[in-house]
Amino acid sequence: MSEQPKRHPFARAVWPWGLVLVIGGLAAAIGYSYLDDQRDGERIVWRSWKALFLGGGGVLVALIAFHLQRRRVAAMGFSQVGMVGSRGAGAWLGDLPSAMRVVALFALAVGLARPETYRTIVHQEDSIDIMIVFDMSKSMEESDLPRDRMDAAQRVVRRFLRRTKHDRVGLVIFGQQAMLQCPLTSDTKLVEQIVKDMTIGDVPELGTAIGDGLAMAIASLRRSDAKSKVVILLSDGDNNWVTRFDPDEAARTAAAHKVKVYTVLVGREESDLFGGTSVNPATLRSIAQLTGGEFFRATDYESFDRGFQTVRSKLDTTKRERRERVPDKQLFVIFALIAAVLVALELLLSHTRLRRLP
């Protein structure tokens, strides 16, 4: 006959969960103490917080181990009942290995949620403010440059933005009308994506209002606190529409506000069969000369890049602080360690008198 101590059914059902609470509470106390010590006052961020739902697997394992397994019917013959089972405290601790397994699953779920802390780094950067003025008139569809003028201008701007590290950059587009596409920002990747996605038709394209586009860029720079302000104007130079400002008037306004304008001619200057050209470099040369800037061609990006970077190195820069939050400490290790220790203890105890048969 078995000499197992008899337990009340309710106590038998609740006791394993009590073990889970005790072991889980101890593990939680260790984990919380570690997190509080390591975070150094920083807020803890859970990178993969949805992994916490995997803790539901621990509940499922507990239901199987503590309740469903007990309902299995099995019979084995032994000559001595002392060879199996346990009495006294051993009978009450028979669910200890299973409780450890359940808590280990919870600890693993918390570890997979990837708790971590971030720290704020303050960068001191020398910067200037740059407004890019981009021609999007119908003439930019001409294919005298590889693919077309629009594509050539986009490539010039995108290459320039990849070289620009600390400056603030904004974007004005114009055709028949001018529009502020992006205000000054230090996020050059955002500006590059905007430039990449631009297409003819984003503004009314049946006209080229260079003066209005330049004037809008100057208006944006007037609100800037930078010591040095620059405009990069990309166009085929064929101004044929004026709403408020003609190119020379806008250039004189830029010079009055000490804004240098660097102009980039987009299109070839060779004559067509009728002896004419569809570009007007004279307009862009005049703007650059009036503002103390320089004139370049989109087909010679290296010359533009060298010239601009040389001039930029001579400009007065503005000290700005840029704050960046970066990952600091990965805090999941303690929970992975708790899970590993509990699984190891479960395997060890399962080979002692606390093993479960069958």
Secondary structure, 3 states (H helix, E strand, C coil): CCCCCCCCHHHHHHHHHHHHHHHHHHHHHHHHHHHHHHCCCCCEEECCHHHHHHHHHHHHHHHHHHHHHHHCCCCCCCCCHHHCCCCCHHHHCCCHHHHHHHHHHHHHHHHHCCEEEEEEEEEEEEECEEEEEEECCHHHHCCCCCCCHHHHHHHHHHHHHHHCCCCEEEEEEECCCEEEEEEEECCHHHHHHHHHHCCCCCCCCCCCCHHHHHHHHHHHHHCCCCCCEEEEEEECCCCCCCCCCCHHHHHHHHHHCCEEEEEEECCCCCCCCCCCCCCCHHHHHHHHHHHCCCEEECCCHHHHHHHHHHHHCCCCCEEEEEEEEEEEEECCHHHHHHHHHHHHHHHHHCCCCCCCCC
